Amino acid sequence: MGFFLLFNLNYRIEMLVITTAGKGTLAKLVLAISLMIAVPASITAQVTVNSLAELIPYLDDDNANVKMAAGEYAIDNSVISDLGLSNPILQFSGNDSTFDFTDVKFNYDTEVFRNFGGVSVVELNITGNNNVLLNLTVEDIGTTHPTHKAQSIVIDGANNKIEGFHVTTRGSYPYGYGDAFGKGGPWTIKHYKHSGILIRGESNHLKDSTVIGRSYGHMVFMQAASNPTIEGCYIEGEVRTTDDMLAETEGPAFDIDFLTVWGYRLPPGYMMSLQEAGIRAYNAGETVIDGVDYSRGTSNPTLLDNTIKNARSGVALAHASGTKYVENCVTLGCERGFGIGSGQLVNCSGDVLYGPLFGVDYENDRGIVADFTILPSNDGLYNGSGHVAFIIGRNHDITFRSDDTNPDQSLAINVGGDNHTVGSFGLYQPQAAYEMTIKNYTQYPLVLDPESTQITYESDGPVTDNSSIIEESLPCENLSAFFAIEAESECENSGPTVPLVGLGDFVSDIENGDWIKYESVNFGRGAAAIEAYVASGGVGGDIEVRLDAVDGTLAGTVTVEPTGDIDTDGWEIWTSVTADLNDITEGTHDVYLVFTGDEGLLFNLDWFKFTRIEASSENYAIGGTATQSTTAYDGPASFAIDGNTSGNYSNGSVTHTENEASPWWEVDLGDTKDIGEIVLYPRTDSCCTQRFALFTVSVLDQNRNVVFSESFDHGPGGLTGPLPIVTNRAIGSIVRVELDEAERISLAEVEVYPYQYFDTDGDGTMDHEDSDIDGDGVDNELDAFPFDPASSGGIDSDGDGIDDADEVEPTPINISTRGYVLDGDKVMIAGFVVEGTDSMDVLIQGVGPELDPDSSLSEPIIEDPKITVYDADGNVVVENDNWESESATVISDASALVGAYTLDSGSMSAAIVTTLMPGAYTVILNSVAQAGGVALVEVYSLPID
């Protein structure tokens, strides 16, 4: 017997031939039929459905092949109720399916956004894999805004394709101002956003689709998306002049006198998109693939043949990672056309009608290769920024082309300097541009600011060249040992050729006996190894690491072998070499690199850095309670004490505050500790290291008195790696980090380590564990002079035989804090810890109306406070708005018992009596009435019955 199944790539059977002969025919025939059944179910003929009720059963099927009958289908609250729909309203959770919606339109009544409470509402969600959805029109009908936010389409899963969609979004608040008064985080008018298409998951594809934005939100954006592709799409928003906004005589913007989120009144003379980005990528997010949740950033996006009109940013990929590729994309009438941070822009074009065609977001952005054609836009020009492009960062290669022979000369290609786009107007200091190539084949002016350095350019238009040939010297002192030190940033040298500019240059012409010096290099508790980046077409040699003098203590030696010769370009072949160090590098030292070897040129040195000695002692910060001035972009304070030192924000372990004056972060260690070293790990994404430039690190005692403080200035580049801070023994319970300027604070981790005690008497026992610290043969508790501060690391100030740093302070019966609570998210935060092994009864009060308005308080008093108690994992333990809504008699009795504020009957102050298990807790006090004022948080431990 023989049988054959012939099928095409869609598994449709074209022919089935069965031949039989002899005994066993039936069994083999059954086998042949079984094989037919085993062919994927997509061989089933296409099914046509005529209603939503008929469609819904197929949404979770695998291998479905469904066509929906042409027509318009309403999706409103009655339909949701009748069909038992939830949120997401339509969820495609099956795999390997095709849904054809040609000539089908879903009309979503925006009232449905209110149907699910204060959550993010999704109109259509794909969570399965390998699905294709075709030619659907999705339109929002009405203007009702969601109670939280809404998304029209969300794509999760893997290898899904949406093709031929037409999406129109409506329903957000306030609409008509763009991002002037609110964003995802900070706001001066509370926003309720509604975005278009959100791409997440793995290798998902949006193709040949149209998105029309008529609500505030991104039109297409990516979060937690790996390898997404957006191809052949048309994306369009609306624009409005700031003059038109300022002409309003009533409404939410008028009510706040047009105070923007950027801290200044809305300026006239700009055109603003009423949407957010046309296509945007984020470096954090969550997605579901095969039922598994992933938290990550966006990586390797590809954009092909897209047109974006009237968006805040046409293409904004600065926060994506990996390979970013944009080809044949056009931006028209956008506040800014393109900004990608790094990567390639090939054959892209756009106008400068309302803002620059191209911009670089951050000084740390580097390596952008772009070729732009500037489209004519003189008619209706309303570009308040004055930029054709605003370029900062490093190592870009940017080309501009245009056929316009008489462009507006008030617009310029600006390299370095001030960014005058509406959201940056007057907000930032001049920004720098380094070592890049600009080809200006247009008649627009090219302006090189004094903040630009080593710019190579060609220009058909007029040139203003105020650039620097020599950059401000890199710092040679007060360096951290643990991130790369540019070799040319030395303080002093003898022999080698050292360039004056620290921008990717290196030290060369190194011969035997040459040396270079770096002052005050901070090693913290010590370094274990050194890594150097070298190249050698010569004889090679050694790098001796010497401390505090050119002939000082030898900490270690790195051997450099030739990486090639002259014929093989050995001087251009770079490699890393490493060597272990002696354990003698703790603290701060001048570092001398002394070069030794045979006669002739030895090697070139680009940079070097050291590796930390791993901590052998307890990290006090783990298990502490972290708080910060504000929280934005899902970056809670606890991320800096979770043991994860990764500085990449997309890895979900970096804190984030709002942009504010002197933001702060701190960790309460729970009780008094003997602190010897603090290590800061900053955010390290290319976007944001410059934010951590001017800052102060302090240690506070339990009464918040400062017992240690040190300020740092890491220049415009900011802190780019771990910073050890030696406190020389600070006895305290709180570690605080505060920026000394208006910015955002982002920390990957803060580690707090004990002071390193010594064995003063040489008996093999550390002083803080030794009953006879001074070695006089008398135990400390019997010794009239148990401790000599000059000779030992422990203090027993009360003579009880226990070092002060090891004594646990008595648990206070009350903690309280008073502060000013603003409206919205500007809350008051109080942390406390229940110690021991038993539970504790506590009284927690949020007091407002009872505070005396005629006392020394010069600010208004909060009218309606609310308190919420969270545990260390961020879970809500208990909350209260008005105190009499709870057990009023119990609260009154408890308040009288411990002497707390007496709450008035009818008062809207908040109070709770509850029982808490041991652990760390946080009390958040906010204003229910959305009006600010002074408030008091009290926490009392109640006596045991």
Disulfide bonds with the S-S distance in Angstrom:
Cys476-Cys491 1.91
Cys687-Cys688 1.89
